[in-house]
Each structure stands twice: as structure tokens, then as C-alpha cells.
Amino acid sequence: MNANSGSRHKIVILNYGSQYTQLIARRIREQRVYSEILPFTTSAGSLKADMPQGIILSGGPSSVFDKGAPSIDPEIFNLGVPVLGVCYGMQLMCHTLGGKVVPSDNREYGKTLMTTSAVSPLIAGLPRESTVWMSHGDMVSAIPDGFATVASSANCPFAAIANEARRLYAIQFHPEVVHTEFGGQIIKNFLFSICACRQDWNMGSWIDATIERMRSEVGDGEVILGLSGGVDSSVVAVLLDKAIGSRLHCIFVDNGLLRHNEVADVENMFRSRLGLDLHVARAAQRFYAALKGVEDPEAKRKIIGREFITVFAEEARKFKGCKFLAQGTIYPDVIESSSSKDGPSQTIKSHHNVGGLPPDLKFTLVEPLRDLFKDEVRNVGRLLGMDSAFLDRQPFPGPGLGVRILGEVTEEKVRMLQEADVRVQEEVRKLPEYKTIWQAFAVLLPCRSVGVMGDQRTYEYTCAVRAVNSIDAMTADWTRIPYDTLATISNRIINEVHGINRVVYDISSKPPATIEWE
């Protein structure tokens, strides 16, 4: 009998640094199976102590030939539980078990046609040919003893392999991304046909356990929450309110880079409607001064983060004796900030959750949403009875409009972008499919162009409109907004927003682009 049979079933994912590692976890949870991400350094002994139903080796940016490349405890393959290697995880499995990995002459990145060539529970239900998403520079040229080829592509003779006797499987493509046509079926096959998982993971039990855990962590202490007004920190506020009530103190920093009318909306929601202890720090001019002359996007993020910490610290010092700090950190924040705890991910961009506080402010972090994706956070909010109109707010970047204004940020550019963005929001909300759009927003470009308004020549800024469909922000496709709506948005921005005379629409997907421009 499996050592885990008397408790909740789970799949462990060993993180080798892929930007899709958390997406694998998300896909597993969609099937109501608990998933947990652990560092690649996790030993077979520690896994055996709390045996999972299965193990997945994630992809990653490394090559098995790199000096100091992420490795694996080979005894993991002898635990007797199924193991699935994905991309780098496949190469590492083969390299460890006696196969051969070589640099590929034809690096594959993007959609590829895969052909199945054998019967295996891993690919049950798949047609003979299907589209998969490849992303690799190395490839397996010889598979280990005991393995058989399950599928191949034009440039990859071993797209999928299996050792059925040892229940070891490996695939060179990414089943977790939407671009792999039957990726969901492959994941379900691994979970249920191969690992025999139970579907015993749900948000209701997570909420109860999280509230109890926060009560236990905080005890009779008080908590400061860095409230942004977004979905994540707002759900944390409601969770903490249920856990500790009036011992929660919310600090909202007005950095001058917020959405149109955001400060008033936040005050109305959290102070007037929810009755929370809300403190607003009005610091817009301070941020504008710090950003003067700065154009580099990463430099802007760091400046905004630094100023945020300084302003937040000033407010936090007013709560003497408070030792806990709550944040709305979620999984995408963790992966894109390259969490050293979970693996060797590459930094895409910096986030500015409250870190690096002055030495006199030593807080214990409370991050109840750290392991959840955005749609899971929204589900938690709904189960907590939060206003659906508020929960369905689209994501907004931590550095705010500072990363939607390309180039130098000025108060006047913020004014232009706020006015343009609110018009995008007003028109997109009229669409029947609005709730299926992950994000729709305006971006102010650092270029000006010639235009004609009336009989006057203009030389003004260009506004880009961006709209994407996504489930969890790890991948996204551009939204096919109707031409009539795009025309209305363009006309309204050009006619109603002083300083903009041209509007363009972004039709890039993620990957290879990101959702935000900076």
C-alpha cells in the first residue's frame, strides 16, 4: 500500500527552473489533485518519508552539459512511484540512467507535429498525429535500457519514451501549455491511469485550513497588510479579517501610478463597505521625482519598489509592536521573481512586494496565497462571499502605470495614460465576452508621430491597446476584439485624450512576448 494512501494524494514537481513549472502545478490542480513544488535538490529519502503518488521533473533553461547543471538524486528513480520527465527533465532522466544527450542541430522552439508510434497509458486517447509545444536546444540521441519510443517528431526521434515496467516516462515537449493540443489529456493520463490519484483537493478545505493556520501563526499579534486594491491583497485582507478581525491594519500607498480614480475606489471598498482599518499614504509627487529622467524598465521597477518600501516603512512605524506583515504574493510573482527556494529560474522582471524593509522593521511574513494562481485566488474570494464585480477586476502590475509608460514617467504622461486606459475599460466592458478577457489596457509609447486634427498639424504620442486571453498569466493569446470596438476605442482616445493622436493594437502572444510591455 502506498505510504500516502491514508492522506491527501499529491504529485511532487521537482523544479529545474522552467518558467512553466508552476503551470504544471496549476494543470494538476485543475484535476482536483494536490501538487507541490520542491527544489531539484530534494533527496529520495525526504520524498520517501511522505511518499507522493507521482513525481514530475520540470523543464529548465540549463543543459545537462553545463558546469554545475541541476542534477537529481538517482535513487528517486528507484522509489517505485511513477516519474515523468518534461523537456530538461527528460534529458536529465536519460543522462542519469545511461542514455545519451547531444546538442541538437535543429533547435526546436514552438509548435511541432508529433506522431505516436507505440501503445502507452501516457498517450492513451491521443490521435496518431497532434501538435505539441517544443522548447529545447539539446536532444536525446539514445534512450536508456528498458525504455521504448512512444512518439517522435521530424526533428526529435524521441519526443516521448517510456519504461512501463519501472513506470518511468519522459517527453521532450511541454504538455502544460495550451499550445500542446492534447497536453491536458497527457497530464490526466499520468495522474489517473499511471499514478492512480484521488481527486481530493478543493478550495473549501484550503480556506478552512489557511484561516486556522493564520490564527496559529499570528496568535494574539497584529498584522500589517500592504493593500494594493488588487484581487490578491484584497482576498488576503478578507481571509485575515476572518482569522484575526480588528488586529489587521491595511496600508495603501498612493504612488501616483494607479488606475483612474483608484484611491477613491479603494477607500470606498475597504473602509466604507468592508469596515477595515485602512491607512492611505499619499506619495505621488515623491514617486514622480524619483522617476525623473529614468527610462530603463528594470531601473523603473526598482525605483518604484524602493520608494514603495520607504513610504510603506514610514506608515508601518506608526504600528509599534506589530510583528507580522501580510502580502498578496501568488505563484506567478514567485516564479517571475526567481525564487531561490524552489529552483534555478531565470529572472524575467522584478516585483515589488514588500521586501528589504529597514532593520528596525523586522516582520514575520504572512503569505497565504503564495501557492495559488490568479483564478484560484478568485475562487477563494467567491467562496468567502466577496463582491463578484470586484473579484473580476483585471490584474494590474505592482509598479502600476510606471511599466505601461515606456521611457520616462512624468505626471503628464500618467494623466494621458489614465484617461486612455479608462476609455479602453469602458468600451471593453460592453463586450459580451468581457469576462473571458484576462487583461485589457492601454500603453503609452515613447514615440510621437505627425497627425492632423481639424486643419491643424499635430505631433503627439502613440497609444497601444493590449488585450489577452489567459487562465493563469503563464501563457496568453491576444484577444480578437471586434473591429467596431477597436474603432470606437481609437476614436475616443484620439478625440478625448489631449496629447495622443495615434492608436495601435498589440497582437503578440505570450510566449514569446510578455503580457505587460515592460
C-alpha positions as CSV (number, residue, x, y, z in Angstrom):
1,M,0.0,0.0,0.0
2,N,1.3,3.5,-0.8
3,A,2.5,5.4,2.2
4,N,0.3,8.3,1.2
5,S,-2.9,6.2,0.9
6,G,-4.4,7.4,4.2
7,S,-3.9,11.1,3.5
8,R,-4.4,13.5,0.6
9,H,-2.9,12.3,-2.6
10,K,-0.3,14.6,-4.2
11,I,2.1,15.0,-7.0
12,V,5.6,16.4,-6.4
13,I,7.2,18.6,-9.0
14,L,11.0,19.0,-8.8
15,N,11.8,22.4,-10.1
16,Y,14.6,22.7,-12.7
17,G,13.9,26.3,-13.4
18,S,11.3,26.3,-16.2
19,Q,9.1,29.4,-16.5
20,Y,6.3,26.8,-16.8
21,T,7.0,24.9,-13.6
22,Q,4.1,26.5,-11.7
23,L,1.9,26.0,-14.8
24,I,2.4,22.2,-14.4
25,A,1.2,22.5,-10.8
26,R,-1.8,24.5,-12.0
27,R,-2.8,21.9,-14.6
28,I,-2.6,19.2,-11.9
29,R,-4.8,21.2,-9.5
30,E,-7.3,21.7,-12.3
31,Q,-7.9,18.0,-12.0
32,R,-8.5,18.4,-8.2
33,V,-5.2,16.7,-7.3
34,Y,-2.8,18.5,-4.9
35,S,0.6,19.4,-6.3
36,E,3.7,20.6,-4.5
37,I,6.8,22.1,-6.0
38,L,10.1,21.2,-4.4
39,P,13.7,22.1,-5.2
40,F,15.6,19.8,-7.5
41,T,18.0,19.1,-4.6
42,T,15.2,17.2,-2.8
43,S,16.6,13.7,-1.9
44,A,14.9,10.4,-2.4
45,G,15.0,9.9,1.4
46,S,12.9,13.0,2.1
47,L,10.4,12.1,-0.6
48,K,10.1,8.6,0.8
49,A,9.1,10.0,4.2
50,D,5.9,11.4,2.7
51,M,5.6,9.4,-0.5
52,P,3.8,11.2,-3.3
53,Q,1.6,9.4,-5.9
54,G,4.0,10.6,-8.6
55,I,6.9,12.8,-9.4
56,I,7.4,15.2,-12.3
57,L,10.8,16.6,-13.3
58,S,10.2,20.1,-14.8
59,G,11.8,21.7,-17.8
60,G,14.6,24.3,-17.3
61,P,17.0,26.6,-19.0
62,S,20.1,24.6,-18.4
63,S,21.9,21.9,-20.4
64,V,23.0,18.7,-18.8
65,F,26.4,19.5,-20.1
66,D,26.7,22.8,-18.2
67,K,29.1,23.0,-15.3
68,G,27.1,22.7,-12.2
69,A,23.9,21.8,-14.1
70,P,20.9,20.9,-11.9
71,S,21.0,17.2,-11.1
72,I,18.9,14.6,-9.4
73,D,19.3,12.0,-6.6
74,P,19.3,8.8,-8.8
75,E,17.6,6.9,-6.0
76,I,14.4,8.8,-6.9
77,F,14.0,6.5,-9.9
78,N,14.0,3.5,-7.5
79,L,11.3,4.7,-5.2
80,G,8.7,2.7,-7.0
81,V,6.4,5.7,-7.8
82,P,5.8,6.9,-11.4
83,V,8.2,9.6,-12.7
84,L,7.5,11.9,-15.7
85,G,10.4,14.0,-17.1
86,V,9.5,17.1,-19.1
87,C,12.0,18.7,-21.5
88,Y,15.1,19.2,-19.4
89,G,13.6,16.6,-17.0
90,M,13.6,14.1,-19.9
91,Q,17.2,14.8,-20.8
92,L,18.3,14.6,-17.2
93,M,16.4,11.3,-16.7
94,C,18.1,9.8,-19.8
95,H,21.5,11.2,-18.9
96,T,21.3,9.8,-15.4
97,L,20.0,6.3,-16.5
98,G,22.6,5.7,-19.2
99,G,21.1,7.2,-22.3
100,K,22.8,9.9,-24.4
101,V,22.0,13.6,-24.8
102,V,23.6,15.7,-27.5
103,P,23.2,19.3,-28.7
104,S,20.6,19.4,-31.4
105,D,21.4,20.5,-34.9
106,N,17.9,21.8,-35.3
107,R,16.8,23.6,-32.2
108,E,13.0,23.4,-31.8
109,Y,11.0,26.2,-30.3
110,G,7.3,26.4,-31.0
111,K,4.6,24.2,-32.4
112,T,5.7,20.8,-33.8
113,L,3.7,17.9,-35.3
114,M,4.2,14.8,-33.1
115,T,3.4,11.2,-34.3
116,T,2.7,8.4,-31.8
117,S,4.4,5.1,-32.6
118,A,3.5,2.7,-29.7
119,V,0.8,2.0,-27.1
120,S,1.3,3.5,-23.7
121,P,-1.0,4.7,-20.9
122,L,0.8,8.1,-21.1
123,I,-0.7,8.8,-24.6
124,A,-4.0,6.9,-24.3
125,G,-6.7,8.8,-26.2
126,L,-4.4,10.8,-28.4
127,P,-4.7,10.6,-32.2
128,R,-1.8,9.4,-34.2
129,E,-0.7,13.0,-35.1
130,S,-1.1,16.1,-32.9
131,T,0.5,19.4,-32.3
132,V,2.9,19.8,-29.3
133,W,5.0,22.7,-28.0
134,M,8.7,22.2,-28.1
135,S,11.4,24.3,-26.5
136,H,14.8,22.7,-26.5
137,G,18.4,23.1,-27.7
138,D,19.7,19.7,-26.6
139,M,18.0,16.3,-27.5
140,V,18.1,12.7,-26.5
141,S,20.0,10.7,-29.2
142,A,20.0,7.3,-27.4
143,I,17.5,6.2,-24.7
144,P,18.4,4.1,-21.6
145,D,18.0,0.4,-21.5
146,G,14.4,-0.7,-20.8
147,F,12.8,2.3,-22.5
148,A,10.8,2.3,-25.7
149,T,9.9,5.1,-28.1
150,V,6.3,6.2,-27.7
151,A,6.3,9.3,-30.1
152,S,8.5,11.3,-32.4
153,S,8.6,14.4,-34.4
154,A,10.5,15.4,-37.6
155,N,13.5,16.8,-35.7
156,C,13.1,14.7,-32.5
157,P,13.2,10.9,-32.8
158,F,12.4,10.5,-29.1
159,A,9.6,13.0,-28.4
160,A,8.1,10.6,-25.8
161,I,9.6,7.5,-24.3
162,A,8.5,5.0,-21.6
163,N,9.8,2.3,-19.3
164,E,6.5,0.7,-18.4
165,A,8.0,-1.8,-16.0
166,R,9.5,0.9,-13.8
167,R,6.8,3.4,-14.6
168,L,9.3,6.0,-15.8
169,Y,8.1,8.3,-18.6
170,A,9.7,11.3,-20.4
171,I,8.6,13.8,-23.0
172,Q,10.6,16.4,-24.9
173,F,7.6,18.8,-25.2
174,H,5.6,20.8,-22.7
175,P,2.1,19.3,-22.0
176,E,1.2,22.1,-19.6
177,V,1.0,24.9,-22.1
178,V,-2.2,25.5,-24.2
179,H,-0.2,25.2,-27.4
180,T,0.2,21.4,-26.9
181,E,-3.1,20.2,-28.4
182,F,-3.6,17.2,-26.1
183,G,-1.4,18.3,-23.2
184,G,-4.3,18.1,-20.8
185,Q,-5.1,14.5,-21.8
186,I,-1.4,13.5,-21.2
187,I,-1.5,15.1,-17.8
188,K,-4.7,13.3,-16.9
189,N,-3.3,10.0,-18.1
190,F,-0.3,10.4,-15.9
191,L,-2.4,11.4,-12.8
192,F,-5.1,8.8,-13.1
193,S,-4.1,5.9,-15.3
194,I,-0.5,5.8,-14.2
195,C,-0.4,7.4,-10.7
196,A,-4.0,6.3,-9.6
197,C,-4.5,9.7,-7.9
198,R,-7.7,10.6,-6.0
199,Q,-9.4,13.9,-6.7
200,D,-9.3,15.2,-3.1
201,W,-8.0,18.8,-3.5
202,N,-10.6,21.7,-3.2
203,M,-10.6,25.4,-2.3
204,G,-13.1,25.0,0.5
205,S,-10.9,22.8,2.6
206,W,-7.9,25.1,1.7
207,I,-9.8,28.1,3.1
208,D,-10.6,26.4,6.4
209,A,-7.0,25.2,6.8
210,T,-5.5,28.6,5.8
211,I,-7.6,30.6,8.3
212,E,-6.7,28.2,11.1
213,R,-3.0,28.3,10.1
214,M,-3.0,32.1,10.1
215,R,-4.7,32.2,13.5
216,S,-2.0,29.8,14.8
217,E,0.9,31.8,13.1
218,V,-0.3,35.2,14.4
219,G,-1.6,34.2,17.8
220,D,-2.7,37.3,19.7
221,G,-0.4,39.5,17.5
222,E,-1.3,42.2,15.0
223,V,-0.8,42.2,11.2
224,I,0.0,44.9,8.7
225,L,-1.1,44.3,5.2
226,G,0.3,46.0,2.1
227,L,-3.0,46.5,0.4
228,S,-2.8,47.4,-3.3
229,G,-6.5,47.3,-4.1
230,G,-6.0,44.3,-6.5
231,V,-7.6,40.9,-6.2
232,D,-4.7,39.2,-4.4
233,S,-4.1,41.5,-1.5
234,S,-7.9,42.1,-1.2
235,V,-8.5,38.3,-0.8
236,V,-5.7,38.2,1.8
237,A,-7.5,41.1,3.7
238,V,-10.8,39.2,3.8
239,L,-9.0,36.0,4.9
240,L,-7.2,37.8,7.7
241,D,-10.3,39.7,8.7
242,K,-12.0,36.3,9.3
243,A,-8.9,35.0,11.1
244,I,-8.0,37.9,13.4
245,G,-10.6,40.7,12.9
246,S,-9.6,44.2,14.1
247,R,-6.0,43.2,14.6
248,L,-5.5,43.7,10.9
249,H,-4.2,47.1,9.7
250,C,-4.1,47.9,5.9
251,I,-1.7,50.3,4.4
252,F,-2.4,51.6,0.9
253,V,0.3,53.6,-0.9
254,D,-0.9,56.1,-3.5
255,N,2.2,56.2,-5.8
256,G,0.6,58.3,-8.4
257,L,0.8,55.4,-10.9
258,L,-2.6,53.9,-10.2
259,R,-5.7,53.4,-12.4
260,H,-8.1,56.3,-12.9
261,N,-9.9,57.1,-9.6
262,E,-8.3,54.2,-7.9
263,V,-7.7,55.8,-4.5
264,A,-11.3,56.8,-4.1
265,D,-12.4,53.3,-5.2
266,V,-10.2,51.6,-2.7
267,E,-11.3,53.8,0.2
268,N,-14.9,53.2,-0.6
269,M,-14.5,49.4,-0.9
270,F,-12.3,48.7,2.1
271,R,-13.1,51.4,4.6
272,S,-16.7,52.2,3.8
273,R,-18.0,48.8,2.7
274,L,-15.8,46.2,4.4
275,G,-15.1,48.3,7.5
276,L,-11.3,47.5,7.5
277,D,-8.7,49.7,9.2
278,L,-7.3,51.4,6.1
279,H,-4.4,53.9,6.1
280,V,-3.7,55.8,2.8
281,A,-0.2,57.2,2.2
282,R,-0.4,59.9,-0.5
283,A,3.0,60.0,-2.1
284,A,2.5,60.6,-5.8
285,Q,5.0,63.6,-6.1
286,R,7.6,61.6,-4.3
287,F,7.5,58.9,-6.9
288,Y,7.4,61.3,-9.8
289,A,10.6,63.0,-8.5
290,A,12.4,59.7,-8.1
291,L,11.5,58.5,-11.7
292,K,12.6,61.8,-13.4
293,G,14.8,61.0,-16.3
294,V,14.7,57.2,-15.9
295,E,13.9,55.2,-19.0
296,D,15.2,51.6,-18.3
297,P,12.2,49.4,-17.4
298,E,14.1,47.4,-14.8
299,A,15.5,50.6,-13.2
300,K,12.0,52.0,-13.0
301,R,10.7,48.9,-11.3
302,K,13.5,49.0,-8.8
303,I,12.9,52.7,-8.1
304,I,9.2,52.2,-7.6
305,G,9.9,49.3,-5.4
306,R,12.4,51.2,-3.3
307,E,10.1,54.2,-2.9
308,F,7.2,52.0,-2.1
309,I,9.3,50.3,0.7
310,T,10.3,53.7,2.1
311,V,6.8,55.1,2.2
312,F,5.4,51.8,3.5
313,A,8.0,51.8,6.3
314,E,7.1,55.3,7.4
315,E,3.5,54.2,7.7
316,A,4.3,50.9,9.3
317,R,6.4,52.6,12.1
318,K,3.1,54.0,13.4
319,F,2.1,50.5,14.5
320,K,4.6,49.9,17.2
321,G,4.8,46.4,18.4
322,C,3.3,44.9,15.2
323,K,5.5,41.9,14.2
324,F,3.6,40.4,11.2
325,L,3.4,41.6,7.6
326,A,0.9,40.1,5.2
327,Q,1.3,40.2,1.4
328,G,-0.8,39.1,-1.6
329,T,2.1,37.1,-3.2
330,I,0.9,34.5,-5.6
331,Y,2.6,31.8,-7.7
332,P,3.4,34.0,-10.8
333,D,5.0,36.6,-8.5
334,V,7.2,33.8,-7.1
335,I,8.4,32.4,-10.5
336,E,9.0,35.7,-12.2
337,S,11.0,37.0,-9.3
338,S,13.2,33.8,-9.5
339,S,12.5,32.3,-6.1
340,S,15.8,30.7,-5.0
341,K,13.8,28.4,-2.7
342,D,12.2,26.4,-5.4
343,G,14.8,26.2,-8.2
344,P,17.1,27.9,-10.7
345,S,14.5,30.0,-12.6
346,Q,15.7,32.9,-14.7
347,T,14.5,36.4,-13.7
348,I,12.1,37.9,-16.2
349,K,11.3,41.0,-14.2
350,S,11.3,42.3,-10.7
351,H,8.3,42.5,-8.4
352,H,7.9,44.9,-5.5
353,N,6.1,43.1,-2.8
354,V,7.3,44.5,0.5
355,G,10.8,43.2,0.9
356,G,14.1,44.8,2.1
357,L,12.5,46.8,4.9
358,P,14.7,48.8,7.2
359,P,16.3,46.9,10.1
360,D,14.0,48.4,12.7
361,L,11.1,46.8,11.0
362,K,11.5,43.1,11.4
363,F,8.3,41.4,10.4
364,T,7.3,37.7,10.1
365,L,5.8,37.3,6.6
366,V,2.2,36.0,6.2
367,E,1.6,35.0,2.6
368,P,-1.4,32.8,2.4
369,L,-1.8,32.9,-1.4
370,R,1.8,32.1,-2.2
371,D,0.9,28.7,-3.8
372,L,-2.2,29.8,-5.7
373,F,-2.8,31.0,-9.2
374,K,-5.0,34.0,-10.0
375,D,-8.1,32.0,-10.9
376,E,-7.7,30.0,-7.7
377,V,-7.5,33.3,-5.8
378,R,-10.7,34.4,-7.4
379,N,-12.4,31.2,-6.4
380,V,-11.3,31.7,-2.8
381,G,-12.8,35.2,-2.9
382,R,-16.1,33.9,-4.2
383,L,-16.2,31.2,-1.5
384,L,-15.6,33.9,1.0
385,G,-18.6,35.9,-0.3
386,M,-16.7,38.8,-1.8
387,D,-18.3,41.0,-4.4
388,S,-18.0,39.3,-7.8
389,A,-17.7,42.6,-9.7
390,F,-14.6,43.3,-7.6
391,L,-13.2,39.9,-7.9
392,D,-13.4,40.0,-11.6
393,R,-11.2,43.1,-11.8
394,Q,-8.4,42.5,-14.2
395,P,-4.8,42.1,-13.0
396,F,-2.8,45.3,-12.5
397,P,1.0,45.4,-12.3
398,G,2.6,46.1,-8.9
399,P,4.6,49.1,-10.3
400,G,1.4,50.4,-11.8
401,L,1.4,52.6,-14.9
402,G,5.2,53.1,-14.4
403,V,5.6,50.0,-16.6
404,R,2.9,50.9,-19.0
405,I,4.6,54.2,-19.9
406,L,7.6,53.2,-22.0
407,G,10.5,55.5,-21.3
408,E,10.5,58.3,-18.8
409,V,7.5,58.6,-16.4
410,T,6.0,62.1,-15.9
411,E,2.9,63.3,-14.2
412,E,1.5,64.5,-17.6
413,K,2.1,61.0,-19.2
414,V,0.4,59.4,-16.3
415,R,-2.6,61.7,-16.8
416,M,-2.7,60.8,-20.5
417,L,-2.4,57.1,-19.9
418,Q,-5.1,57.1,-17.1
419,E,-7.5,58.8,-19.4
420,A,-6.7,56.5,-22.3
421,D,-7.0,53.4,-20.2
422,V,-10.3,54.2,-18.7
423,R,-11.7,54.6,-22.2
424,V,-10.4,51.1,-23.1
425,Q,-12.0,49.7,-19.9
426,E,-15.4,51.4,-20.6
427,E,-15.6,50.0,-24.2
428,V,-14.3,46.5,-23.5
429,R,-16.7,46.1,-20.6
430,K,-19.6,46.4,-23.1
431,L,-18.5,43.2,-24.9
432,P,-20.5,40.0,-24.1
433,E,-17.2,38.2,-23.8
434,Y,-15.6,40.7,-21.3
435,K,-15.3,38.2,-18.5
436,T,-13.2,35.9,-20.7
437,I,-10.6,38.6,-21.3
438,W,-7.7,38.3,-18.8
439,Q,-6.5,41.8,-19.3
440,A,-7.2,44.8,-21.5
441,F,-5.3,48.0,-21.1
442,A,-3.5,51.0,-22.7
443,V,0.2,51.5,-23.0
444,L,1.8,54.9,-23.8
445,L,4.7,54.6,-26.2
446,P,7.8,56.9,-26.2
447,C,7.4,57.9,-29.8
448,R,5.4,60.8,-31.3
449,S,4.1,61.0,-34.8
450,V,2.5,63.6,-37.1
451,G,-1.3,63.8,-37.3
452,V,-4.0,66.2,-38.4
453,M,-6.8,67.3,-36.2
454,G,-9.2,69.8,-37.9
455,D,-6.9,71.9,-40.0
456,Q,-4.0,71.7,-37.5
457,R,-0.9,69.6,-37.7
458,T,-0.2,67.6,-34.5
459,Y,2.9,65.9,-33.2
460,E,1.7,63.8,-30.3
461,Y,2.1,60.4,-28.6
462,T,1.1,56.9,-29.7
463,C,-1.1,54.7,-27.5
464,A,-1.0,50.9,-27.8
465,V,-4.0,48.8,-26.8
466,R,-3.3,45.4,-25.3
467,A,-5.9,42.7,-24.6
468,V,-5.1,39.0,-23.9
469,N,-6.9,35.8,-23.0
470,S,-5.3,33.6,-20.4
471,I,-6.1,31.2,-17.5
472,D,-3.1,32.0,-15.2
473,A,-0.9,34.5,-16.9
474,M,1.8,31.9,-17.6
475,T,0.7,31.8,-21.3
476,A,-1.6,34.1,-23.1
477,D,-3.1,34.7,-26.6
478,W,-4.1,38.1,-27.9
479,T,-7.8,38.8,-27.8
480,R,-9.7,39.2,-31.1
481,I,-11.6,42.3,-30.1
482,P,-14.2,43.2,-32.7
483,Y,-13.1,45.9,-35.2
484,D,-16.0,48.1,-34.3
485,T,-15.0,48.2,-30.7
486,L,-11.4,48.9,-31.7
487,A,-12.5,51.7,-33.9
488,T,-14.6,53.2,-31.0
489,I,-11.6,52.9,-28.6
490,S,-9.3,54.6,-31.1
491,N,-11.8,57.4,-31.9
492,R,-12.4,58.1,-28.2
493,I,-8.8,58.2,-27.2
494,I,-7.7,60.4,-30.1
495,N,-10.7,62.8,-29.7
496,E,-10.9,62.9,-25.9
497,V,-7.4,62.5,-24.6
498,H,-5.2,65.5,-25.1
499,G,-1.6,64.5,-26.2
500,I,-2.4,61.3,-28.2
501,N,-3.0,61.2,-31.9
502,R,-2.4,57.6,-32.9
503,V,-3.7,54.2,-31.5
504,V,-2.3,50.8,-32.4
505,Y,-3.3,47.3,-31.3
506,D,-0.9,44.7,-30.0
507,I,-1.3,41.2,-31.5
508,S,1.5,39.4,-29.7
509,S,1.1,36.2,-27.6
510,K,2.9,35.0,-24.6
511,P,5.3,33.4,-25.2
512,P,7.3,34.9,-26.9
513,A,6.1,38.3,-25.7
514,T,5.1,39.1,-22.1
515,I,1.6,40.4,-21.2
516,E,2.9,43.7,-20.0
517,W,5.3,45.7,-22.2
518,E,7.9,46.3,-19.5
